Amino acid sequence: MPSPPLVPDDGPFDVDHLKRMTMGDASLEQEVLAMFAAQASDLIEKIVKMPTNVGELTHKLRGSAEAIGAFRITDAAEWLENMLRDKSDSTEALMTLTDAVLEAREEIDGILRRS
């Protein structure tokens, strides 16, 4: 029988953080999630093309994700930023960030449909 994870995996968002940031206002939470979903989709489309300002775009995504508690995106974006700064191979970091954004988008879409 496998051991449970040391840290519970509650999905792509820290729900408590999101509730604190939206002051417990469910309609504000939905609005923020919808805006983040649109922004994250737009940014990741640009980031995967690796334009000259990819570091700025990644940093913007990281900040937005941190504000709403999407810490998987935050961590992946930080990793990509570090790889870009060090001029290292960023392929794996970029794939991880893309996956984290897709996962968050799926979760947001589900939340918004249930509302």
N, C-alpha and C positions, 0 to 999 in steps of 0.2 A: 504494500500500500504506500503510495507516494506521500511525502510530507507536504503539509500545506505551505504556501509561500510565506516568507517572513513578513512581507508587507502585503496587505490585501490589495488585490487588483480590482478596483472598482470602475474600471473603464478609462476612457481617454480624458476625463475631466475630474477635477477635485470639486465635487458638488458643493461641499461646505464652503470652499473658497468662492465659488461662483455666487452662492447665496449671499455671502458677506459683501461681495463687490456690488451686488444688485440690491442690497438692503432687504432681502427677502421678498422683493416685489416680483411676482411670477411673470407679469406682463413685461416688465423691464428685462428680466432674465431671457425671455423668448426673443425680445428685440435685439438684445446684445448678442445672443447666439446666432441669430439670422445675419446680423451685420458681420460677425466674425466669420461665419461660413462663406459668405460672399467674398470677403477680403482675403481669406486664406486660400480660396480657390484661385482668385486672381493672382495672388502673389506666387503660389507654387507653380502656376503655369509659366510665369516669368522666370522664376528661379531655375527651373529645369533646363531652360535655354542657356543658362550660364552667361548672362550679359555682363558687361563690364561693371555694372553696379550690383552684382549678385550679393555682395556682402551687405550692402545697405538694405536690399530687399529682405534678405534673411534676418537681419537684425530687426526690421520692422515686424516681420511675422513673429519673431521670438517675443518681442514686447507685447504684442496683441495677445498672444497665447498665454503669456504669464499673467496678464491682467484678468483673464477669465478662468484661470486654473487649468489650462490645457498643458500640463507639465510634460507630457510625452513630446509634444511639439517643441516646447521650450528647450528640453534637453537635446533633441535632435538638431534643432536650429543652432544651438550653441556648439555642438559637435561640428556641424558644417562650417560655421564661422571660424572655428579653430583650424580646420583643415585648409580653408581658403587662406587664412592669415599665414599659415606655415607653408603654403604652396605645396601641400601634400595631396595625394590622390583622394579626392572627395567623393568618389563614386558611391561607396557604401553609406556614407553620411547622407548624401543626397537621396538615396533610395529609402533610408530610414525616415528621413523627414517627409518624403512623399507619402510613405505608408502611414505615418502618424497623422498627416493632414487628411488622408482618405478615411482613416478610422474615425477621426473627429467629425468629419462631414457626415458619415453614416449615423453616428450617434446623434448629432444635431438634427438631422432629417427625421430620425425616429422621435425625438423629443417634440419637435414642432408638429409632427403628424398627430401625436397623442394629445396635443393641446387643443 
